[in-house]
């Protein structure tokens, strides 16, 4: 069957859900990944065809896309901060606003510094690994409660040729998983922050496929991770060490008040490219 004919089927089935441009993007991502065929090649060779066996994964992907399964989960990979990452349904899909958080950390740090960094709730390891790649003199630790997430972090560290020390622990119930002698220069976290009351605003592709453990908190305890992490940071950040958070756009004031109550200073609230309050930096 001609790839052009399959592309037309994709448009017929998916355009009402995603729109023509995004469907084209999905289609070319799939044929690139499955057959190493690029958009320009199909334009130059419109008669390019694939066998029935080769069609199977393409039409399986079409079925998944009709159910609004994210393309990143279909392919099992994504890109973050210019680096390749494997992903699966145990971790969130890394997002552009989190790239902005990484960029902010890097712009606040001397690239030659021999510093210790802790990423809490690392998921795929996208923050930890991007920092390790761009701060080669640093020592980066990645903490998560999920064994599956940490296994993926280790795979992604290997994929990107960096070293990240993984720690399995629950920041809400921390025991002695982190060496008591270690202090950190930077602690960063993108913890669960979506309240249950905001579920109605969440798109189906997120709600039905991304891990709720990494997304949601109870309405009456929406800052529980920020409380635990900032309290940990009070005790384990070096003098003048930095704490970075990604936050719920509606809770910036509450997080700032929490940090002030714990005597953090130089607190800065920063908006993302959508002009939403999305990240906070504070110093000890």
FENNORZI-V447752 format. One record per pair of residues at least 12 apart in sequence whose C-alpha atoms are under 6 Angstrom apart, sorted by the first residue. I is the first residue (numbers start at 1). GAP is how many residues later the second one is. D is the distance in Angstrom with one decimal. If there is no record, write none. Layout:
i->I gap->GAP d->D
i->I gap->GAP d->D
This chain:
i->1 gap->48 d->5.2
i->1 gap->49 d->5.6
i->2 gap->45 d->6.0
i->2 gap->46 d->5.7
i->2 gap->47 d->4.0
i->3 gap->46 d->5.4
i->68 gap->137 d->5.1
i->69 gap->136 d->5.6
i->73 gap->15 d->5.8
i->76 gap->12 d->5.9
i->81 gap->18 d->5.8
i->85 gap->71 d->5.7
i->90 gap->121 d->6.0
i->91 gap->32 d->5.2
i->91 gap->33 d->5.8
i->92 gap->118 d->5.7
i->97 gap->175 d->5.9
i->111 gap->24 d->5.2
i->112 gap->25 d->5.9
i->114 gap->23 d->4.9
i->114 gap->24 d->4.8
i->115 gap->23 d->4.7
i->115 gap->70 d->5.9
i->116 gap->22 d->5.8
i->116 gap->23 d->4.8
i->116 gap->24 d->5.9
i->116 gap->68 d->4.9
i->116 gap->69 d->5.4
i->117 gap->23 d->4.8
i->117 gap->67 d->5.8
i->117 gap->69 d->4.8
i->117 gap->70 d->5.8
i->118 gap->22 d->6.0
i->118 gap->23 d->4.7
i->118 gap->24 d->5.9
i->118 gap->69 d->4.8
i->119 gap->23 d->4.9
i->119 gap->69 d->4.9
i->119 gap->70 d->5.6
i->120 gap->23 d->4.9
i->120 gap->69 d->4.9
i->121 gap->22 d->5.6
i->121 gap->23 d->4.6
i->121 gap->70 d->6.0
i->122 gap->20 d->5.7
i->122 gap->21 d->5.8
i->122 gap->22 d->5.7
i->123 gap->26 d->5.1
i->124 gap->25 d->5.9
i->124 gap->28 d->5.8
i->124 gap->29 d->5.1
i->125 gap->28 d->4.6
i->140 gap->24 d->5.3
i->141 gap->23 d->5.6
i->141 gap->24 d->4.7
i->141 gap->25 d->5.9
i->142 gap->24 d->4.8
i->143 gap->23 d->5.9
i->143 gap->24 d->4.6
i->143 gap->25 d->5.8
i->144 gap->24 d->5.4
i->144 gap->25 d->5.8
i->145 gap->23 d->5.5
i->145 gap->24 d->4.9
i->145 gap->25 d->4.9
i->172 gap->56 d->6.0
i->183 gap->53 d->5.0
i->183 gap->54 d->5.5
i->183 gap->55 d->5.8
i->184 gap->53 d->4.8
i->184 gap->54 d->5.7
i->185 gap->52 d->5.8
i->185 gap->53 d->5.5
i->185 gap->56 d->4.6
i->186 gap->55 d->5.7
i->186 gap->56 d->4.8
i->186 gap->57 d->5.9
i->187 gap->56 d->4.9
i->188 gap->55 d->5.8
i->188 gap->56 d->4.6
i->188 gap->57 d->5.8
i->189 gap->56 d->5.1
i->190 gap->55 d->5.9
i->190 gap->56 d->4.8
i->192 gap->22 d->5.0
i->192 gap->23 d->4.5
i->192 gap->24 d->5.4
i->193 gap->23 d->5.8
i->193 gap->24 d->5.9
i->193 gap->55 d->5.7
i->194 gap->21 d->5.8
i->194 gap->22 d->4.7
i->194 gap->23 d->6.0
i->195 gap->21 d->5.7
i->195 gap->22 d->5.2
i->195 gap->23 d->5.8
i->195 gap->24 d->5.2
i->196 gap->22 d->6.0
i->196 gap->23 d->5.8
i->240 gap->43 d->5.6
i->240 gap->44 d->5.0
i->241 gap->42 d->5.6
i->241 gap->43 d->5.5
i->242 gap->40 d->5.8
i->242 gap->41 d->4.5
i->243 gap->38 d->5.7
i->243 gap->39 d->5.2
i->244 gap->36 d->5.7
i->244 gap->37 d->4.6
i->245 gap->34 d->5.5
i->245 gap->35 d->5.2
i->246 gap->32 d->5.7
i->246 gap->33 d->4.4
i->247 gap->31 d->5.1
i->247 gap->32 d->5.5
i->249 gap->27 d->5.8
i->249 gap->28 d->4.7
i->249 gap->29 d->5.4
i->264 gap->19 d->5.7
i->264 gap->20 d->5.1
i->265 gap->17 d->5.9
i->265 gap->18 d->5.3
i->266 gap->16 d->5.5
i->266 gap->17 d->5.9
i->267 gap->14 d->5.7
i->267 gap->15 d->4.3
i->268 gap->12 d->5.6
i->268 gap->13 d->5.2
